[in-house]
Amino acid sequence: MRAMIDNNKHKVIFRLSALGDVVLTTGVIQYWADKFGYTFTVITKRSNAAILENNPHIKNIIRLDKKDLGDLAWIKKSGEIAKEYEGCELIDLHATLRSMILAARWKGKISKYKKFSMERRIFKLTRSVRLEKILSGKRVTERYSAALEATTPSADKLLPHIFLTDSEIDCAQLLIDEHNLSKKFVALHPYATHPDKAWPREYWSKLITLLDQNNIKWIIIGKDDSIFEATKQECNFTNQLSLRETCALLSKAELLVSGDSGPMHLAAGVQTPVIAMFGPTSKAWGFYPAGPKDVVLESDMDCRPCSLHGKSNCKKEQECLRRIKPEEVLKKILTL
């Protein structure tokens, strides 16, 4: 059972879905904590919960397993949560059927964020310039913050924040020392949840060659069933690191090069600049890095965006991503 809390100052946030979606809640949590003095309980999937740990504003994390999210199981589980947090305000940052079920059981105030689902789908079909302006002008973190305030802060006030422990940072430094990495190294994330979101592997190989030619140290991070074979396998940490270990190592990197991915947001959460390559997805969806040095590379093509989440079944052999050449990425790296 939860400890005694002030129901007026303690809020319950509901956000499942993908890793990046949850990371992006941390900037809004920081903003609300600073402005209103709120503390939080966050309901999320167990697989994403680690990134919320050690956050001084989060007093409890309700970690949901797959067995909790079945239809009947969720009706029961949501009722249990609603009873435990009776009187607290629920902030729904998920906006799905599961949200509706939780809201129906909730015993207190409920605030919701506007997901722009219909607008995104219409834009995907029409490429409306007006809709693109509306969608691109409101990053997801700004949409999140609108759940509580009509006038929202700018995206740069809502940057994600992952709180690492001293021990985690020390372990990352030991890893760097063991692999003879310099103080300046670039992290690479060559993987994607959906294949059509991934930059071609031959481009990654070419980029690594260019980095070597310019005496730029690099590492590879991420998880995937098909491990990217690099020229220096001792710098390839694929499937070797936990979420928090990955964050700690990213905090030591000069920057991260990635596709539209969860690690893109992890890097932002530890204030490491990002060069992100967008293909079938778009900045208009709102899930783009917004740090002062972050860069988004994308091709101007009539068929983009062709997917909300990256399942595009591309008939053009990923031309949108193939147009982003390794030489262009290297140029951005050297600039940063």
SVG drawing of the C-alpha trace seen along z (x, -y; Angstrom):
<svg xmlns="http://www.w3.org/2000/svg" viewBox="-17 -30 60 43">
<polyline fill="none" stroke="black" stroke-width="0.4" points="0.0,0.0 1.1,-3.5 2.4,-5.7 0.4,-8.8 0.4,-11.4 -1.2,-14.8 -3.9,-14.1 -3.7,-17.7 0.0,-17.6 0.3,-13.9 -0.7,-13.0 -0.9,-9.6 0.4,-9.4 -0.7,-6.7 1.6,-6.0 2.3,-2.7 3.4,-2.1 7.0,-2.4 10.2,-3.3 10.5,-6.8 6.9,-7.7 7.7,-7.0 11.1,-8.8 9.3,-11.9 7.1,-12.0 10.1,-12.8 10.5,-16.3 6.8,-17.1 7.2,-15.6 10.2,-17.8 8.3,-20.9 5.2,-20.2 7.4,-19.3 9.3,-22.6 6.2,-24.8 3.6,-23.2 5.5,-21.1 3.8,-18.0 5.0,-14.4 4.0,-11.5 3.1,-7.8 3.6,-6.5 1.8,-3.5 3.8,-2.0 5.0,1.3 7.6,3.1 10.0,3.2 10.1,-0.7 10.0,-1.3 13.8,-1.4 14.2,-4.8 11.9,-6.3 14.0,-5.0 16.0,-7.4 13.7,-10.3 13.2,-12.5 9.7,-13.5 8.4,-10.0 7.4,-8.4 6.1,-5.1 6.2,-3.2 3.4,-0.7 5.0,1.8 2.6,3.7 3.3,7.1 1.7,8.6 -0.6,10.6 -2.0,7.4 -3.0,6.0 -5.4,8.6 -9.0,7.5 -10.4,9.0 -7.1,8.7 -6.9,5.0 -10.4,4.3 -9.5,5.9 -6.0,4.3 -7.3,0.9 -9.9,1.1 -7.3,2.0 -5.1,-1.0 -8.2,-3.3 -9.0,-2.2 -5.5,-2.6 -5.2,-6.2 -8.7,-7.3 -8.9,-11.1 -5.7,-11.7 -5.8,-13.2 -5.2,-10.9 -3.3,-12.3 -3.9,-10.2 -1.0,-10.6 -1.8,-7.4 -5.3,-7.9 -6.4,-4.4 -9.1,-1.9 -7.1,-0.9 -7.1,-4.6 -10.9,-4.6 -11.2,-1.5 -8.9,-3.0 -10.9,-6.3 -14.2,-4.5 -12.8,-2.9 -11.1,-6.1 -12.3,-7.8 -11.1,-11.4 -10.3,-14.1 -9.1,-13.0 -7.1,-15.1 -6.3,-13.9 -3.9,-14.9 -5.0,-15.5 -3.4,-12.8 -4.1,-14.3 -4.8,-10.8 -7.3,-11.9 -5.1,-14.9 -2.1,-12.6 -4.0,-10.1 -5.5,-12.8 -2.1,-14.4 -0.7,-11.0 -3.3,-10.7 -3.4,-14.3 0.0,-15.8 -1.9,-19.0 0.5,-21.9 -1.8,-23.4 -2.0,-20.2 1.8,-19.7 2.3,-23.1 -0.1,-22.3 1.4,-18.9 5.0,-20.0 4.4,-23.0 3.3,-20.9 5.9,-18.4 4.5,-15.5 5.9,-16.9 3.9,-20.1 0.8,-18.0 1.4,-16.2 1.7,-19.4 -1.6,-20.6 -3.3,-18.0 -3.0,-20.4 -2.5,-23.8 -4.1,-25.7 -1.0,-27.7 1.9,-25.3 5.6,-25.9 7.9,-25.6 9.5,-22.3 12.9,-23.4 11.4,-23.7 10.2,-20.1 13.3,-18.2 13.5,-14.7 15.5,-14.1 16.8,-10.7 18.4,-10.7 21.5,-8.5 23.2,-7.4 26.9,-8.1 27.5,-4.3 26.0,-4.0 28.1,-6.9 31.2,-5.4 30.5,-2.0 30.1,-3.7 33.5,-5.4 35.1,-2.0 33.7,-0.6 35.1,-3.5 38.5,-3.0 38.5,0.8 37.9,0.2 40.5,-2.6 37.9,-5.1 38.9,-8.7 36.9,-11.5 35.3,-12.2 33.5,-9.3 30.3,-8.9 27.6,-6.4 25.8,-4.6 22.4,-2.9 21.9,-1.0 18.7,0.8 15.0,0.1 11.8,1.7 10.5,1.8 12.9,2.6 11.7,-0.2 12.8,-2.8 16.4,-1.5 19.2,-3.3 20.7,-0.7 23.5,1.3 25.9,0.7 25.5,-3.0 26.4,-2.3 29.5,-0.4 30.5,-3.3 29.9,-5.8 32.2,-3.7 34.9,-3.8 34.6,-7.5 34.8,-7.9 37.9,-5.8 39.5,-7.9 38.8,-11.0 40.2,-9.4 36.8,-9.6 36.2,-6.9 32.8,-5.1 30.7,-2.6 27.5,-0.7 24.6,-0.4 21.1,1.1 19.3,4.5 18.5,6.6 18.1,10.2 20.4,9.5 23.6,8.0 25.3,5.4 28.8,6.7 31.3,3.9 35.0,3.6 35.9,3.4 33.7,5.8 35.2,4.8 33.3,1.5 30.0,3.2 27.9,3.3 24.7,4.7 22.6,6.7 25.2,6.3 23.7,3.3 20.6,2.7 18.5,-0.4 20.2,-2.3 23.7,-1.1 23.0,-2.4 21.9,-5.7 25.0,-6.0 27.3,-5.2 25.3,-7.7 25.9,-10.4 29.6,-10.1 29.3,-10.2 29.7,-13.4 26.6,-12.5 24.4,-9.7 23.6,-8.9 20.3,-6.9 17.1,-6.4 13.8,-7.4 14.1,-5.2 13.9,-4.8 17.6,-5.4 17.2,-8.7 15.1,-9.8 17.5,-8.1 20.3,-10.2 18.2,-13.4 17.3,-12.3 21.0,-12.5 21.6,-15.7 23.6,-14.1 23.1,-15.7 21.4,-13.5 21.6,-13.2 18.4,-11.4 17.5,-10.1 13.8,-10.0 12.4,-7.9 8.8,-6.6 7.9,-8.6 7.9,-12.3 8.7,-15.2 5.0,-16.0 4.2,-13.1 5.8,-15.1 8.4,-12.5 11.5,-14.3 14.5,-15.4 14.3,-19.1 17.6,-19.8 19.7,-22.9 22.1,-20.8 19.8,-18.0 19.6,-17.5 16.9,-15.7 17.8,-14.5 15.0,-13.7 14.3,-13.6 11.8,-15.8 9.6,-13.2 5.9,-13.3 5.4,-9.8 6.6,-10.8 5.4,-10.2 4.0,-6.8 3.6,-5.4 2.6,-6.4 4.9,-4.0 7.3,-2.7 5.5,0.3 5.5,-1.2 5.9,1.9 8.0,-0.5 7.9,0.2 10.7,-2.3 13.5,-0.3 13.8,-2.9 14.7,-5.6 13.8,-8.2 16.6,-6.9 19.0,-6.0 19.0,-9.7 20.7,-10.5 24.3,-9.6 27.0,-8.7 29.0,-11.7 26.2,-14.0 26.0,-12.4 29.8,-12.7 29.5,-16.4 27.0,-16.9 29.1,-15.0 32.1,-17.2 30.0,-20.3 28.7,-19.2"/>
</svg>
